[in-house]
Amino acid sequence: KTRSGDLRTVLVSIEQIVLGGEPCVLNIINDITERKRVENEFISVVSHELRTPIHSLEGALDLQST
């Protein structure tokens, strides 16, 4: 959550390293909010595009079976 109250999706990478002979922890935080939004939008579009022909096929099969 940002200071302004926005929720962000982050990818956190934590690795133990030695720096100057001292053990340290390296934290890398990447904001992937936009990437997740685009991914979710893509999945939604693909799902919609696949449903349309499947419904057409189902309708055609229903007509043939009656």
Contacts in CASP RR format, 6 or more apart in sequence:
PFRMAT RR
TARGET T0000
AUTHOR 0000-0000-0000
METHOD contacts of the structure
MODEL  1
KTRSGDLRTVLVSIEQIVLGGEPCVLNIINDITERKRVENEFISVVSHEL
RTPIHSLEGALDLQST
1 7 0 8 1.000
1 8 0 8 1.000
2 8 0 8 1.000
8 31 0 8 1.000
8 33 0 8 1.000
9 31 0 8 1.000
9 32 0 8 1.000
9 33 0 8 1.000
9 36 0 8 1.000
10 29 0 8 1.000
10 30 0 8 1.000
10 31 0 8 1.000
10 32 0 8 1.000
10 33 0 8 1.000
11 29 0 8 1.000
11 30 0 8 1.000
11 32 0 8 1.000
12 27 0 8 1.000
12 28 0 8 1.000
12 29 0 8 1.000
13 27 0 8 1.000
13 28 0 8 1.000
13 29 0 8 1.000
13 30 0 8 1.000
14 25 0 8 1.000
14 26 0 8 1.000
14 27 0 8 1.000
14 28 0 8 1.000
15 25 0 8 1.000
15 26 0 8 1.000
16 23 0 8 1.000
16 24 0 8 1.000
16 25 0 8 1.000
16 26 0 8 1.000
17 23 0 8 1.000
17 24 0 8 1.000
17 25 0 8 1.000
17 26 0 8 1.000
18 24 0 8 1.000
END
